[in-house]
């Protein structure tokens, strides 16, 4: 009888402990948001998270990079609340999501152009999409073939886990295979830095990574700017996503509402990306007819 009594007490203690732990975790989870994925979306996520936490001091928002594929994998594994992606989710990823009970919902938080960049000393100012494709597939190997100096071209690309690479592959390579000697780098920043340090290099980055250290080339006669992305004139463009499991709820919804609202979209533009908020229309005041 004594043993049974002790066992009963032990069970009761364990039940209480389990209740306390589970409720403590739930309380922590309510105030914690984890994001991971695209390095293109990373500056948007970091800056909006910083301002959001200032507005909500009890909230902790964790932001990591790794690439769009890494972000979506984290959403599938339920190790991230939000997956940042610079490309739409792939069909095979959707299949994996469904097999694990995940319902991926893409929230467009910004628009972006993929700028083709070279070293500032490079005399080339413009390329066609066909020429960029030929450079990255190896058909064109010297700058003299596109109006530059007689020097070999160093092709600098994103790695295959990158959403930027996936969009570049679709819009520029169009089925072509990246040349074997291309430098495959893990982030937009790494590409921009390498082009800055490589006079013969060419690379591609999101608009938010443009600076005086590199030169953005016009493509088909159009420079990559916020205005040309909005108008559709610049063809190498894409939306940027924050994916959630189902429609965003709780803290994730509050955060996404902030990002997609007036203040969040102001941050998007300040960083150098394109807002998804509709442009304000000028209201023309009708002239008062003269008597």
N, C-alpha and C positions, 0 to 999 in steps of 0.2 A: 504493500500500500504506500509505503514511504517513497519507493522508487517511482511509482505511478504519479504521485503528487509532485515529485521533483521534475519528472518529464513534462507534466502539465505546465509547471512554472516556466520551464525552459522554452516550451513551445510558445507560451504567452510572451516571453521576453523577445524571442526571435521575431514574432509577428509584429510587436511594437517597433522593434528596430527596423524591420523591413518597411513598415509604414512611414517612419521618420525619414529613412534614407530616400525612399521613392518620392516623398513629398518635397524633401529638400532639393532633389535633382530636378523635379518638375518646376519648383520655384526658380532655380538657377536657369533652367532652360527657357523659361518665359522671358528672362532678361538678357539672354545671350543669342546672338545671331552669327552664323558662320557662313562666309562666302569664299569660294575658290574658283580658279579657272583662268580665263583669257588675260594675257598681259596687256592686250589692247584696252580692255575694259577696266583693268587694274587701277589706273589713275582716277577714273570716275568713281569706282568703288571706294578707294581710299579716302578721297576728298569728301565725298558725300557722307561716308561713315564717320569721319572726324567731326563734321558739322552736326550730324545727327546725334552723336554722343554728347556734344556740348548742349544740345537742346534737351537731351534725355540722359542726365548724369548717372542714373542707375542702370543704364543699358550698356552692354559690352558687345561691340561688333568686331569680329575677327575677319581679316581679309588676307587672302593668299593668292598667289599667281599659279603658274604651272602649265597654263594652256587650256584652251576650250575643252579638249578631250578629257583632260584631268578633272576639270570642273564638273562635266556631265557625269563622269564615272563616280565622283564623290556624291553627286545627287542620287545616283542609282544605289550606291552603297549606304546612303543615308548618313554620311559623315559631313555633309554640308547642307545648310538650309537653302542656299541660293547658289546656282552654278552660273558663273559669268562666261559668256560665249560670244565670240565675234563672228559666228556663223550659225545658221539654223541647225538644229539637231538632226543627225543622220537617221535614215530609215532603220539601219541595224541597231542604232542606239535606242530607238523607240521600241523595237522588238524586245530588247533586253530590259528596258523599263517596264514594259507590260508583264514580262515574265517574273518580275520582282515586285509587282504591285505598285509601281511608280507611274504617276500620270504627269509627264513633263509639260509645263505650260510656259511658253516663251513670252516674256515681257520686254518690249522694245524700249530701251532707255535712252538711246541716242542713235544718230546716224554717223557714218564715217566714210571717208575716202581713203583708199590705199594709195599713198604717194610713192612714186618711183624716185629714188634719191641717188645722187652721186656726190662726189667730193666737190666743194665750191670752186676748185681750180679747173674742173673739167669744162671745156668749151662747149660741149653738147648742151643744148637747151630744150630740145624736144625730140620725142620718139613716137612712133605709132605703136599700137598694141601688137601688131605683127612683128615689129622690130624687137620689142621687149620679149616676146615669146621666143624669137629666134636666138636672142642672147641667152636666155635661160635654158634652152634646149641644146645649146652648143653650136647651132648653125652659124651664128655670128660670134667670132671670138676676139676680134680687134675693134678698138674704138674708131679706127679709120673707116670702117665699113658703115658707120652711121654718122660720119661727119666730124669725128674727133681725131685725136693723135694716133700715130702708128704704134699703139701699145696694147698689150693683151688686156682683156676685160676680166676682172675678178667678180664673179657672180656670188652675191651674198643673199641667202634665203632664210626663211623661217623653217623650223623643223616640222616633221609630219604631224606632231600632236597639236600644232597651232591652227586655230580657226582662221587666222590671217592667211596661212599657207593654203588652206582648203579653198578659200574664196579666190585667192590669186590663181590657184590651179584651175578653177572653174572659169574665171573671167578672162584670164590672160593665157595660160598654157593650153586651155581648151583641149585636153586629152594628151598633150605633149608631156614628156618625161624630163624632169629637171636634170641638167647635166651632172655627171658623176663627180666633177671636181668643185661643185658649188659648196660654199660654206653654209652649213645648216645650223642656225643659231636658235637659242631657246626663248628669246624675247625681242620685242620691238626695240628696247633700249640697247640690247647687244648689237642689233643690226645697225642702228643709228651710230653707235660708237665706232663700230668696225668700218663703216663707210667714211666716217670723219677721219679715221686714221689710215685710210687706204685710197690714195689718189686715183687709182685705176678701178676702184670698186663701184658696184651698183647694187642697190638693195631696195626694199620696200617696207614701209611702216605706216601706221595709222596717222591721221592728221595731228593728233595730240602729241606726236613725237617729233614734229618738225621744229627745226631751230636754225640759227645762223651757222651752225657747224656743218650743215649739209645743204645741198641744193635740190629742190624738188623740180622735176622735169615736167613740162607740159606734155600731155598725151593727146594725140589727135588734135593738137592746137588748143587744148584747154588745160589750164593750170588747176591743180587740186586745191580748192578752197571751200569754205563752208557754203558760199553762195552757189558755186558750180555743182556741189553735191546736192543741194536742195533743188536746184533747177533741173537736175538730171543731165546736164551737159557733160559732167565728168563721169565717165563710164565705169571706172574701177571703184565702185562704191558698194556699201553694204550696211544693213542695220546691225546694231549691237544689242545683245540680249542679256537679261538676267532670268534664268529658268528657276521655277519652283515646282514642287511636287503638288500638283493640283493648283487651283486658284489660291493665290497667296492669302494667308490668314494670320491673325495675331500680329506679332512683332514684324514678321516678314512683310505683311501688307502695309503696316504703318511706315516701314522703311521705304518700300517701293512707291507708296503714295508720295513720300517726301522727294525721292529721286525724280519722279515723273511730274512733280509739281513745279511751281514757279521758281522756288529757291534752288531746288535740285537741278533744274534745267539751266539755271543761270550758272551754276558750277560747271555743268557739262560744256557750256559755251566758253567759259573762262579758261578751261583746260585746253580747248582747241578743237572740240568735237562739235557736232551739229545737233541742235535741240530738236526734240520731236514735238514740241508744242507748236501749234499752228501760228503762223506769223500774224501779227496784228494788222488788220485792214484799216487803212485810212478812211475816215468818214468825211466825205466832202460835204461841206455845208452849202446848201442851195442859196444862190444869190436872191436877195429880196428884189422882186421886180420894181422897177422905178415907176413912180406914180405919174 
